[in-house]
Amino acid sequence: MSSHRLAATRFSRPRFALLVLAGAYPLITGILYVVLPLTGDWPIWQRTLVVAPVMVTIMIWGLIPGVQKAFARFINPVIGK
């Protein structure tokens, strides 16, 4: 019988939020650099209508899973350590 136990971890929302913010800021900035020149005379609500679906899609299927995989140890620290 093995004496190894799985260490208990706890999901850290503040750490996760910090990492998502660090990825979302350049993502949103990059999308705006692409969209704004193409929509120069559009009202802000129409620009947002273009930017939001692109941003959400990239975040849900790219940024967030990437953060969870790359920083799993940081966002799920071992309890009691």
TORTIPA-768304 format. One record per residue (C-alpha): residue number from 1; z, x, y; residue in three letters. Coordinates in pm, 1 decimal, always signed. Each point is the difference from the previous one (the first is absolute). Layout:
! TORTIPA-768304
   nudo         up       east      north   voza
    NUM          Z          X          Y    ALA
...
***
This chain:
! TORTIPA-768304
   nudo         up       east      north   voza
      1       +0.0       +0.0       +0.0    MET
      2      -89.4     +131.3     +346.7    SER
      3     +271.2      +53.2     +257.9    SER
      4     -245.3      -39.5     +289.1    HIS
      5      +50.1     -302.4     +219.0    ARG
      6     -233.7     -137.1     +255.5    LEU
      7     +137.1      +60.2     +347.5    ALA
      8      +60.6     -311.4     +204.6    ALA
      9     -210.8      -17.2     +312.7    THR
     10       -0.3     -221.8     +304.7    ARG
     11     -308.1      -96.8     +202.2    PHE
     12      +40.1     +114.9     +361.2    SER
     13     -166.4     -243.7     +239.4    ARG
     14      +55.7     +222.0     +306.7    PRO
     15     -164.8     +298.9     -170.3    ARG
     16     -287.3     -215.3     -123.7    PHE
     17      -46.6     -154.8     +345.7    ALA
     18       -6.7     +345.8     +160.9    LEU
     19     -269.3     +121.2     -238.8    LEU
     20     -210.5     -315.0      +39.4    VAL
     21      +26.9      +32.7     +378.2    LEU
     22     -110.7     +363.1      -22.8    ALA
     23     -308.9     -114.0     -190.9    GLY
     24      -66.9     -323.7     +190.0    ALA
     25       -7.2     +158.1     +345.4    TYR
     26     -295.4     +233.6      -66.0    PRO
     27     -169.9     -271.1     -207.0    LEU
     28      +15.2     -253.9     +282.1    ILE
     29      -98.9     +262.8     +257.6    THR
     30     -301.3     +101.7     -208.1    GLY
     31     -112.8     -359.0      -48.7    ILE
     32      +31.7      -63.3     +373.3    LEU
     33     -209.9     +308.9      +80.9    TYR
     34     -275.9     -144.3     -219.2    VAL
     35      +27.0     -365.4     +107.3    VAL
     36      +64.2      +23.2     +375.2    LEU
     37     -334.2     +156.5      +97.2    PRO
     38     -181.2     -268.7     -200.6    LEU
     39     +201.7     -285.7     +152.0    THR
     40      +36.2     +115.9     +360.2    GLY
     41      -44.5     -337.9     +165.2    ASP
     42     +167.8     -213.5     -267.4    TRP
     43     +330.2     -180.6      +69.0    PRO
     44     +302.6     +165.3     -161.6    ILE
     45      +45.0     -281.6     -254.3    TRP
     46     -351.1      +64.6     -136.2    GLN
     47      +63.4     +373.1      -30.0    ARG
     48     +322.2      -73.3     -182.1    THR
     49     -189.2     -235.1     -232.0    LEU
     50     -216.9     +296.5     -102.3    VAL
     51     +273.2     +265.0      -13.3    VAL
     52     +274.5     -192.9     -185.7    ALA
     53     -185.1      -69.5     -328.7    PRO
     54     -125.1     +358.4      -19.6    VAL
     55     +347.0     +138.7      +70.3    MET
     56     +177.5     -230.7     -245.5    VAL
     57     -252.9      +71.3     -276.7    THR
     58      +34.2     +376.6      +39.5    ILE
     59     +380.1      -23.8      +15.5    MET
     60      +39.4     -226.9     -304.3    ILE
     61     -242.8     +178.3     -232.1    TRP
     62      +21.5     +353.6     +137.4    GLY
     63     +279.1     +102.0     +233.1    LEU
     64     +299.2     -177.6     -155.5    ILE
     65      -78.6      +86.3     -364.5    PRO
     66      -70.0     +357.9     +109.6    GLY
     67     +333.7      +25.3     +180.8    VAL
     68     +184.5     -147.8     -297.8    GLN
     69     -161.7     +244.8     -240.5    LYS
     70      +12.5     +314.4     +212.8    ALA
     71     +352.5      -50.8     +133.4    PHE
     72     +168.0     -180.9     -292.0    ALA
     73     +295.8     +239.0      -11.7    ARG
     74      +54.5      -21.6     +375.3    PHE
     75       -6.7     -381.2      +20.4    ILE
     76     +195.8      -47.3     -324.8    ASN
     77     +290.3     +245.8      +30.2    PRO
     78     +243.1      +44.2     -287.2    VAL
     79     +324.2     -190.9      +59.0    ILE
     80     +313.8     +213.5      +18.1    GLY
     81     -177.8     +325.1      +66.5    LYS
***
